Amino acid sequence: MLFSLIFLSILHSCASQVTVYYLYGTQATMAPAVQTTVNAAGNCTGPWAYCLATLSAPPPPGPTALPPTFTLETTNAVPQNASVAQNGSFFGFSIEMSVVNQVSETVLYVPFLNLMANLQQRIGRINIRVGGNTQETATLVPSIPNGKILQKDKTDTSNPTDTPPLVFTADLLYMLRNVSDLVNVGWYLGVPFNDTSHFRLEIVEQGQTILGDYLIGLQVGNEPDLYANHSHRPPSYGPQDYSNDFGLMVTALNQDSLLTQRTRNLLLGPSIQVLWTPEEVWNTGFVSTYSQELAYLAVERYPTDNCAVAFPNSGDTFHDPQTTFPQFLTHNSAVSTVQAYLNSTAFALQNNKHLLMFETNTASCGGFPGISNSFGAALWGVDYALQMAAVNFGGALFPVGGESTAYNAFTPPPTNQSTVLQWTVGPIYYAALVVAEALGATNTSQVMDLGANGANQFTPAYGIWENGALARVVLINLASDNSGQSDIFVNLAMSDAQMPSQVQVKYLLSSSVSDVANFTWAGQTFGNAFSSDGRPVGQENVTSPPCSIGSCTIHVPALGAAIVFLNGLDETESGPSTTFSTTTHTKTRNTATVAPGVLETSNGHSGSTLKLASTDADGSKNGAMAKGGAMFGLTLVSAVMIVAGWVTLGPYIFM
């Protein structure tokens, strides 16, 4: 099935049988069981999102390749080569438009709200893109039969990744607005670009009205360098053709009297993959010609692909997961991926723009089971994101897909098991938490790769300067060794100032690089597969290592990462953490009750002070049209029932 990672497709009052879209064009009325087996090609035999099989951990590098003790000296003052000031919301997510779907009654995923609230509490805002291949052919319509808000044409497989063309209603945009009224999410939307003679601008018009200031960007063209290969443009289609087509979109937007100038100036492009270089687009005069309309420049990149397995008849080169795994466990993976964009990040800043990595993850075509969902991917994600920040990217979005993808940051359980199982929180979400705390909420953080341990490939480190002074240091140990023999001990010092008498350290840890669950960040975890409601479990663990004579010795286990906080912890700059109760639903069987008094004093809260929203066409449209940023309330017309699984207040269902 292709399900929404935010919104679950249900039929009215949660009928026991639902129709779900299965892998690549087939349909099934029951979600397949969780798979834990791997075939000879290294591919899980069931849906990748539910694959719990693991690969073998690569061998340890050994003491010659990894000196265990070294001194890391930096400065309190911001070095010349540090990045520009980065927003705390640097690390965001991308959701394919065709899987943001629901049917009939209003459904918002409470685990999703909790996951976003965790990030909001650390950095204030999260950026999410809704788009991808299906944005090009999507059409906003007044209504769809049977009250659906999104309808996929499963018989049309003209898109290269079998993502179906779709129609959708404005209720999809109300969903997004209602999420933003609960947690502070800004949205990038994809604008249809397949027909330049008749642009369908309804998503822009309605997005402006419904999302207000939560609309932060409009993508014009998704991977246009692949258009010719996918038969979406003539074979000769090139960078100048894209620039010309972009101009046609600009003209159409300027002629649309319903749009404000702010909306017309939210465009981003070219969002190319690898067939064109960014320089080929810049050389057309793209940026200077459309400087007023361009809010951002954007590219998309995956370090490798698993297309040969995802699409067996594609003719793509097969990459064996077991032999590919070690490639993600060196610092060179992050450095080499960004190398092609160093000219472009500088060019963007020269033109008063930011270059976004608009879509990226471990591997295209769904990632690798055993790699993309492993603890190794969490460490890779931290290193890669901070490397992008260090070379002046302005943000990076990591895609979240359906059951056919292994790299999801968070995944609901199979539909037919959703009453007994909870969500799986993947390694990329842990990476997002670490990067959020590393960058902080002030939006002043400057980042630099410190070239630690003689630029050793297994021990990258980053300095983060906040408000002009060294605030945090991130240390990573990529050695796949849980014996303790590859642990590192870093003597952290400053050349122009004294180290504080005490620092605090948080660790990202797991028992093995190949683990696919039960990671911990500062001692807290989202648990095993199918066990999370989006709230971290466990007592937070913050250590205070010894500091003396101007240096602090930081122990970083293999395999793991650490943030060293030089100025103490401050996780309240963006406001108190909000969690959303997952303790109620409308079913009266297969439930577990909780005493109201216990619930009211738990960290799930009573729900009595929460202002909840819906995507119901009649329930909250007027509220969503109100001034940006205001939370709108609903009259709660029925008592809250305390049951395990869903939240229901009156007719408004949260899950």
C-alpha positions in Angstrom: 0.0 0.0 0.0 1.0 3.6 -0.5 -0.1 5.2 2.7 0.3 8.7 4.1 3.0 9.1 6.7 0.8 11.9 8.2 -2.7 10.8 7.4 -4.1 7.3 7.4 -6.7 6.2 4.8 -9.7 4.9 6.6 -13.3 4.2 5.6 -15.8 6.2 7.7 -16.0 4.8 11.2 -12.9 2.7 10.9 -14.3 -0.4 9.2 -12.3 -3.5 9.7 -11.4 -3.9 6.0 -9.8 -1.2 4.1 -8.4 -1.0 0.6 -4.7 -0.2 0.5 -2.5 0.4 -2.5 0.2 -2.2 -2.9 3.7 -2.1 -4.4 4.0 -0.7 -7.9 0.5 -0.8 -9.3 -1.2 -3.8 -7.6 -3.8 -3.6 -4.9 -4.5 -5.6 -1.8 -7.3 -5.4 0.7 -5.0 -6.5 3.6 -1.6 -5.2 4.4 1.1 -7.8 4.1 2.7 -9.2 7.3 6.0 -7.9 8.5 8.9 -9.5 6.7 12.2 -10.4 8.3 13.8 -12.5 5.5 16.3 -11.4 2.9 16.7 -13.0 -0.5 20.0 -13.7 -2.3 20.0 -10.2 -3.8 20.0 -8.6 -0.4 16.4 -7.4 -0.9 13.7 -8.0 1.7 11.0 -10.3 0.3 8.2 -8.1 1.7 7.5 -4.4 1.9 10.8 -2.6 2.6 9.3 -0.3 5.2 8.5 -3.2 7.4 11.7 -5.2 6.9 13.5 -6.0 10.2 16.3 -8.1 8.7 19.8 -6.9 9.3 23.1 -7.0 7.4 26.4 -8.1 8.8 28.3 -5.2 10.5 31.5 -4.3 8.6 34.7 -5.2 10.3 36.4 -2.6 12.6 39.0 -0.4 11.0 41.8 -1.3 13.6 44.0 1.1 15.6 46.2 1.9 12.6 43.3 3.3 10.6 41.7 4.8 13.8 44.0 6.4 16.4 41.9 6.1 19.6 43.2 9.3 21.4 43.7 12.7 19.9 43.6 16.4 20.7 41.0 18.6 19.0 41.8 22.3 19.4 39.5 24.9 18.1 38.8 28.6 18.8 36.1 30.4 20.8 35.9 33.0 18.1 34.2 32.1 14.8 36.8 30.9 12.3 37.0 32.5 8.9 35.9 29.3 7.2 32.8 28.7 9.3 29.4 28.7 7.5 26.9 31.4 7.3 24.3 31.5 10.1 22.1 28.5 9.8 18.5 28.1 10.9 17.7 25.4 13.4 15.1 24.0 11.0 17.9 23.1 8.6 17.0 19.4 8.7 13.4 18.8 7.2 11.4 16.2 5.5 9.8 15.6 2.0 6.6 13.7 1.5 5.6 12.4 -1.9 2.3 14.0 -2.8 0.6 10.8 -3.8 0.9 9.3 -0.3 -0.5 12.3 1.6 -4.0 10.8 1.4 -7.0 10.0 3.5 -10.6 9.0 2.9 -13.8 10.5 4.3 -13.6 11.4 8.0 -10.9 13.6 9.5 -7.7 11.9 10.5 -4.5 13.4 11.8 -1.8 11.1 13.1 -1.0 11.9 16.7 2.4 10.1 16.6 3.3 12.4 13.7 2.2 15.5 15.7 4.3 14.3 18.6 7.4 13.7 16.4 7.1 17.2 15.0 6.5 18.6 18.5 9.8 17.0 19.6 11.6 19.0 17.0 9.6 22.2 17.5 10.6 22.2 21.1 14.2 22.2 20.1 14.3 24.5 17.1 10.9 26.3 16.9 9.9 25.2 13.3 10.0 22.3 10.9 10.0 22.5 7.2 8.3 19.9 5.1 7.8 19.6 1.3 4.8 17.9 -0.2 5.5 17.1 -3.8 7.8 14.9 -5.9 7.1 13.1 -9.2 3.3 13.2 -8.7 3.2 17.0 -8.3 3.8 17.4 -12.0 0.4 15.8 -13.0 -1.6 16.6 -9.9 -4.8 18.6 -10.4 -6.9 20.4 -7.7 -10.6 19.7 -8.2 -13.7 20.9 -6.4 -14.7 17.5 -5.1 -14.1 13.8 -5.6 -16.8 11.1 -5.3 -17.3 9.5 -1.9 -15.8 12.4 -0.1 -12.2 11.5 -0.9 -9.6 14.2 -0.8 -7.2 12.5 -3.1 -7.7 10.0 -5.9 -4.9 8.1 -7.6 -5.2 6.7 -11.1 -3.5 3.3 -10.6 -4.0 2.3 -14.2 -1.7 5.1 -15.5 2.0 4.2 -14.9 3.5 7.0 -17.0 5.6 8.3 -14.2 9.0 6.6 -14.0 8.7 5.4 -10.5 5.1 4.1 -11.0 3.8 7.0 -8.8 0.3 7.5 -10.1 -1.3 10.7 -11.4 -3.8 12.1 -9.0 -6.5 14.6 -8.4 -7.0 16.2 -5.0 -9.3 18.7 -3.3 -8.6 21.7 -1.1 -9.1 19.5 1.9 -5.6 18.2 1.4 -4.3 21.8 2.0 -6.6 22.2 5.0 -4.9 19.1 6.5 -1.5 20.8 6.2 -2.8 24.0 7.7 -4.4 22.1 10.6 -1.1 20.4 11.3 0.6 23.8 11.3 -1.9 25.1 13.8 -0.9 22.4 16.2 2.8 22.3 15.5 4.8 24.9 13.7 5.4 23.4 10.3 6.2 25.4 7.2 5.2 23.8 3.8 6.9 23.7 0.4 4.3 22.8 -2.3 5.0 21.4 -5.8 3.3 23.2 -8.7 2.1 21.1 -11.7 4.6 21.7 -14.5 3.8 19.1 -17.2 1.6 21.4 -19.3 3.3 24.8 -20.0 0.5 25.9 -22.3 -2.1 25.6 -19.5 -0.6 25.9 -16.0 -2.9 24.6 -13.2 -2.4 27.3 -10.6 -5.2 26.3 -8.2 -2.8 24.8 -5.7 -1.0 28.1 -5.6 -4.2 30.1 -5.2 -5.7 27.8 -2.5 -2.3 27.3 -0.8 -1.9 31.0 -0.4 -5.4 31.4 1.1 -5.4 28.3 3.3 -1.7 28.1 4.5 -1.0 31.8 4.8 2.5 32.3 6.2 2.9 28.6 6.6 3.4 28.5 2.8 7.2 29.0 2.5 8.1 27.8 -1.1 6.7 26.7 -4.5 8.7 24.2 -6.4 8.6 24.7 -10.2 9.7 21.5 -11.9 10.9 18.3 -10.1 14.1 16.8 -11.6 13.7 18.5 -15.0 17.1 17.0 -16.1 15.3 13.7 -16.2 12.3 14.9 -18.2 13.7 13.8 -21.5 14.6 10.3 -20.2 11.1 9.9 -18.8 9.4 11.1 -22.0 8.0 14.2 -20.3 9.8 16.6 -22.7 11.4 16.2 -26.1 14.8 14.3 -26.2 16.7 17.6 -26.8 15.3 19.2 -23.6 18.1 21.0 -21.8 18.9 23.7 -19.2 17.9 26.6 -21.4 14.6 25.0 -22.2 13.9 24.6 -18.5 14.8 28.2 -17.9 12.4 29.3 -20.7 9.6 27.1 -19.2 10.2 28.6 -15.8 9.7 32.0 -17.4 6.4 30.9 -18.7 5.4 30.0 -15.1 6.5 33.3 -13.8 4.4 35.1 -16.5 1.3 33.0 -15.6 1.7 33.7 -11.9 2.1 37.5 -12.6 -1.1 37.4 -14.6 -3.1 35.7 -11.9 -4.9 38.5 -10.0 -5.7 36.2 -7.1 -2.1 36.0 -6.0 -0.1 38.4 -3.8 3.4 39.5 -4.7 4.7 37.5 -1.7 3.3 34.3 -3.2 4.7 35.1 -6.7 8.1 35.4 -5.1 8.2 32.0 -3.3 9.5 30.0 -6.3 12.4 27.6 -6.2 14.3 25.7 -8.8 15.9 24.0 -10.7 15.7 20.9 -8.4 17.9 18.9 -10.8 19.3 15.5 -10.0 22.6 14.4 -11.8 22.2 14.6 -15.6 22.7 18.4 -15.6 25.2 20.2 -13.5 24.0 23.2 -11.5 26.5 25.4 -13.4 24.8 24.5 -16.7 21.6 26.0 -15.3 23.2 29.0 -13.8 25.0 29.8 -17.1 21.6 30.3 -18.8 21.1 33.4 -16.7 18.4 31.6 -14.7 19.1 33.3 -11.4 19.6 36.8 -12.6 16.6 36.6 -14.9 14.2 35.4 -12.2 16.0 36.8 -9.1 12.8 38.6 -7.8 10.7 35.5 -8.0 13.2 33.0 -6.7 13.0 32.5 -3.0 15.5 29.6 -3.1 17.7 27.6 -5.4 17.4 23.9 -5.1 19.1 20.6 -6.1 18.3 17.0 -5.4 20.9 14.2 -4.8 21.2 10.6 -3.6 24.7 9.2 -3.0 23.7 6.0 -4.8 20.6 4.0 -5.8 18.8 0.7 -5.4 16.9 1.0 -8.7 18.0 -2.4 -10.0 16.1 -4.1 -7.2 13.2 -1.7 -7.0 12.7 -1.9 -10.8 14.1 -5.2 -12.0 13.6 -4.4 -15.6 15.2 -1.0 -15.5 18.7 -2.1 -16.6 20.2 -0.2 -13.7 23.4 -1.4 -12.1 22.9 -3.7 -9.1 24.6 -2.5 -5.8 25.0 -5.3 -3.3 23.8 -4.0 0.1 26.4 -5.9 2.1 29.3 -4.5 0.1 27.7 -1.0 -0.1 27.2 -0.7 3.6 30.7 0.3 4.5 30.5 3.2 2.1 28.1 5.0 4.4 30.5 4.6 7.4 33.2 7.0 6.3 33.3 10.7 6.4 34.1 10.7 2.7 30.5 9.7 2.0 29.3 13.1 3.2 32.2 15.1 1.8 32.1 13.6 -1.7 28.4 14.0 -2.0 28.5 17.8 -1.4 31.7 18.3 -3.4 29.8 18.9 -6.6 27.8 21.8 -5.1 30.6 24.0 -3.5 30.5 26.4 -6.5 26.7 26.5 -6.3 26.5 27.3 -2.6 28.9 30.2 -3.1 27.1 31.3 -6.2 23.8 31.3 -4.3 25.1 33.5 -1.5 26.6 35.9 -4.0 23.1 36.3 -5.4 21.5 36.6 -2.0 19.9 33.2 -2.2 20.2 29.9 -0.3 20.8 26.6 -2.0 18.5 23.9 -0.7 19.2 20.1 -0.9 15.5 19.6 -1.7 15.5 15.8 -1.7 18.1 13.5 -0.4 18.6 10.2 1.5 20.8 7.2 1.5 19.8 5.9 -1.9 17.2 6.6 -4.5 14.5 4.1 -5.5 13.5 3.5 -1.9 16.9 3.0 -0.3 18.5 -0.3 0.9 16.8 -2.5 3.5 19.5 -3.2 6.1 21.3 0.1 5.4 18.8 2.8 5.1 16.9 1.7 8.2 20.0 0.9 10.3 21.9 2.7 13.0 24.6 3.4 10.5 22.2 5.6 8.6 21.6 7.6 11.7 25.3 8.5 12.0 25.5 9.0 8.3 22.6 11.4 8.4 24.2 13.5 11.2 27.5 13.7 9.4 25.9 14.4 6.0 23.5 17.1 7.3 26.2 18.9 9.2 28.5 18.7 6.2 25.8 20.4 4.1 25.4 23.1 6.7 29.2 23.6 6.9 29.4 24.2 3.1 26.5 26.7 3.2 23.5 24.7 2.0 20.5 26.5 3.4 18.5 23.4 4.3 18.1 19.7 3.5 14.9 17.6 3.2 14.9 13.9 3.7 12.1 12.0 1.9 9.5 9.9 3.7 7.6 7.5 1.6 5.2 4.5 1.8 5.8 0.8 2.4 8.0 0.4 -0.6 10.8 2.6 1.0 13.4 1.6 3.5 14.6 5.0 4.5 11.5 6.4 6.2 12.2 8.6 9.2 8.9 7.3 10.7 6.4 4.7 9.5 2.9 3.7 10.6 2.2 0.0 11.1 0.5 -2.0 8.3 -3.1 -0.9 8.0 -4.5 -4.3 9.1 -2.4 -4.2 12.2 -2.9 -0.5 13.2 -5.2 -1.3 16.1 -2.5 -3.4 17.8 0.8 -1.9 16.6 2.2 1.6 16.8 4.8 3.5 14.7 8.4 2.7 13.8 10.8 5.6 14.2 13.7 5.2 11.9 17.3 6.3 12.1 16.8 9.5 10.0 14.5 10.9 12.6 17.1 10.3 15.3 19.6 12.2 13.0 17.1 15.0 12.8 16.9 15.3 16.6 20.7 15.3 16.9 21.1 18.0 14.2 18.3 20.1 15.7 20.1 20.1 19.1 23.4 20.8 17.5 22.1 23.8 15.6 19.8 25.1 18.3 16.9 27.5 18.1 18.7 30.9 17.8 19.2 30.7 14.0 22.7 32.1 14.5 24.7 28.9 14.4 27.7 28.7 12.2 29.2 25.3 11.4 32.6 24.1 10.4 34.1 20.7 9.7 37.1 20.6 12.1 39.1 18.0 10.2 39.5 16.0 13.4 42.1 13.4 14.1 44.2 14.3 11.0 41.0 14.3 8.9 40.4 10.7 9.8 37.6 9.1 7.9 36.1 7.4 10.9 36.1 10.4 13.4 34.6 13.5 11.8 33.9 16.5 14.1 32.0 19.8 13.7 32.3 23.0 15.6 29.1 25.1 16.1 29.4 28.8 17.0 26.3 30.5 18.3 26.0 34.3 18.6 29.7 34.6 17.7 31.1 32.1 20.3 31.8 28.4 20.3 28.7 26.7 21.8 28.8 23.1 20.8 31.1 20.4 19.3 29.7 17.3 17.5 32.0 14.2 17.6 31.2 11.1 15.5 32.7 7.7 15.7 31.9 5.7 12.6 33.8 2.5 13.5 31.6 -0.5 13.6 33.0 -2.1 16.7 31.1 -2.7 20.0 34.1 -4.3 21.7 35.4 -1.0 23.0 38.7 -1.3 21.2 37.6 1.4 18.6 36.3 3.9 21.2 37.9 7.3 20.9 39.0 9.8 23.6 39.1 13.4 22.4 41.0 16.0 24.3 38.9 19.1 23.5 40.5 22.5 23.9 40.4 26.1 22.6 43.4 28.0 21.5 42.1 31.5 22.3 40.0 30.8 25.5 39.8 28.5 28.4 37.5 25.6 28.3 34.7 25.8 30.8 35.2 23.9 34.1 32.4 21.6 33.1 30.7 20.6 29.9 27.7 18.4 29.2 27.4 15.6 26.7 24.6 13.7 25.0 25.2 10.5 23.1 23.5 8.9 20.1 24.1 5.1 20.6 23.1 1.6 19.6 24.6 -1.8 20.2 25.5 -2.4 16.5 25.8 -0.4 13.3 23.4 -2.9 11.8 20.6 -2.5 14.4 17.3 -1.4 12.9 15.6 -0.3 16.1 16.1 0.6 19.8 18.6 3.4 19.2 19.0 5.9 22.0 19.5 9.7 22.0 20.7 10.9 25.4 19.4 7.6 26.9 15.9 8.0 25.5 14.5 5.9 22.7 11.5 5.5 20.4 11.8 1.7 21.0 11.6 -1.2 18.8 9.7 -1.5 15.5 5.9 -0.9 15.8 6.1 0.5 19.4 6.2 4.3 19.4 3.5 6.9 19.8 6.0 9.6 18.8 7.2 10.4 22.3 10.7 9.4 23.6 10.7 6.9 26.3 13.2 6.7 29.2 15.1 9.0 31.5 17.2 11.6 29.7 20.9 10.9 30.3 23.4 13.8 30.2 27.0 13.2 31.3 29.6 15.6 32.6 33.1 14.4 31.6 36.2 15.6 33.4 37.7 19.0 32.5 41.1 20.1 33.7 44.0 22.4 32.7 42.1 23.9 29.8 40.8 20.7 28.2 38.0 18.2 28.5 38.3 14.5 27.7 35.3 13.3 25.7 34.8 9.5 25.3 32.9 8.6 22.1 32.0 4.9 21.9 32.1 3.0 18.6 29.7 3.3 17.1 28.2 6.6 18.2 28.0 10.3 18.1 28.1 13.0 20.8 27.2 16.6 21.2 29.4 18.5 23.7 27.5 21.5 25.1 30.0 24.1 26.3 27.4 26.5 27.7 25.0 24.1 29.3 21.7 22.8 28.0 19.0 25.1 26.9 16.1 23.2 25.3 13.4 25.8 26.2 14.3 28.7 23.8 11.5 27.7 21.5 8.9 27.1 24.2 7.8 24.1 26.2 7.4 20.7 24.6 3.8 19.8 23.6 2.7 16.2 23.3 -0.6 14.9 22.0 -2.5 12.2 23.8 -2.8 8.9 22.0 -5.0 7.4 24.6 -8.5 7.6 23.1 -10.4 6.2 20.1 -14.0 5.3 19.2 -13.7 1.5 19.2 -15.0 -0.5 22.1 -13.1 -3.7 21.6 -9.4 -4.5 21.6 -8.8 -1.7 24.0 -6.9 -1.0 27.2 -8.3 1.5 29.7 -6.3 4.0 31.7 -7.6 5.7 34.9 -8.4 9.4 34.2 -6.3 10.5 37.2 -3.3 8.7 36.0 -3.7 10.1 32.5 -4.0 13.7 33.7 -0.7 13.5 35.6 1.2 11.6 32.9 3.4 13.2 30.3 0.6 12.5 27.8 -1.4 15.2 29.5 -5.2 15.2 30.0 -6.0 16.7 26.6 -8.2 19.2 28.4 -6.0 22.1 27.4 -5.2 21.1 23.9 -6.8 22.9 20.9 -7.3 20.2 18.4 -8.1 20.7 14.7 -9.5 18.6 11.9 -9.4 18.3 8.2 -13.2 18.0 8.1 -14.6 20.2 5.3 -17.1 21.7 7.7 -15.1 21.5 10.9 -12.3 24.0 10.5 -12.1 25.8 7.2 -13.1 29.1 8.6 -10.5 28.7 11.4 -7.8 27.8 8.8 -8.5 30.9 6.9 -7.9 33.0 10.0 -4.7 34.9 10.6 -1.5 32.9 10.1 -0.1 31.3 13.2 -3.3 31.5 15.3 -4.5 28.2 16.8 -8.2 27.6 16.4 -10.3 25.6 18.7 -13.1 23.2 18.3 -16.1 22.8 20.5 -15.7 19.5 22.2 -19.1 18.0 22.1 -18.4 14.6 23.4 -16.5 13.1 26.3 -13.0 11.8 25.8 -12.9 8.1 26.1 -9.7 6.6 27.4 -8.6 3.8 25.3 -5.2 2.7 23.8 -4.5 3.8 20.2 -6.4 6.8 18.9 -7.7 10.2 20.0 -11.3 11.2 19.3 -12.9 14.4 20.3 -16.5 14.5 19.0 -16.3 13.6 15.4 -12.7 14.6 15.0 -10.5 11.6 14.9 -6.8 11.7 15.8 -4.5 8.7 15.5 
